[in-house]
């Protein structure tokens, strides 16, 4: 097993497709595509699993809850506005990166179909 995994932003395999859970929808019915590119166990770092991949969402607003999950995101295309409950709102577009830490709760508003690279530790 290789320890170096290049990430492609245009996977050639079919994504897993889903729609936002009805109880999390605020506006619209966003749909999602997820191309999981790699998964690794990370017990030494006290995380159970680290996943990387590409994620795409169509416009709409949902409640975002991270629970015990840490997520790094890098926006490839599109625009979204994310606001933390009781906190600031930020608009992210192509080239922007951000982290949502464990315990994050807020709103994710996809303004234009967004595509991102993600790294999730849970």
HELIX and SHEET records of a PDB file:
HELIX    1   1 UNK A   22  UNK A   24  5                                   3    
HELIX    2   2 UNK A   43  UNK A   45  5                                   3    
SHEET    1   A 6 UNK A  16  UNK A  19  0                                        
SHEET    2   A 6 UNK A  31  UNK A  42 -1                                        
SHEET    3   A 6 UNK A  47  UNK A  57 -1                                        
SHEET    4   A 6 UNK A 105  UNK A 121 -1                                        
SHEET    5   A 6 UNK A  60  UNK A  65 -1                                        
SHEET    6   A 6 UNK A  25  UNK A  27 -1                                        
SHEET    1   B 6 UNK A  16  UNK A  19  0                                        
SHEET    2   B 6 UNK A  31  UNK A  42 -1                                        
SHEET    3   B 6 UNK A  47  UNK A  57 -1                                        
SHEET    4   B 6 UNK A 105  UNK A 121 -1                                        
SHEET    5   B 6 UNK A  70  UNK A  84 -1                                        
SHEET    6   B 6 UNK A  89  UNK A  93 -1                                        
SHEET    1   C 6 UNK A  16  UNK A  19  0                                        
SHEET    2   C 6 UNK A  31  UNK A  42 -1                                        
SHEET    3   C 6 UNK A  47  UNK A  57 -1                                        
SHEET    4   C 6 UNK A 105  UNK A 121 -1                                        
SHEET    5   C 6 UNK A  70  UNK A  84 -1                                        
SHEET    6   C 6 UNK A  97  UNK A 100 -1                                        
END                                                                             
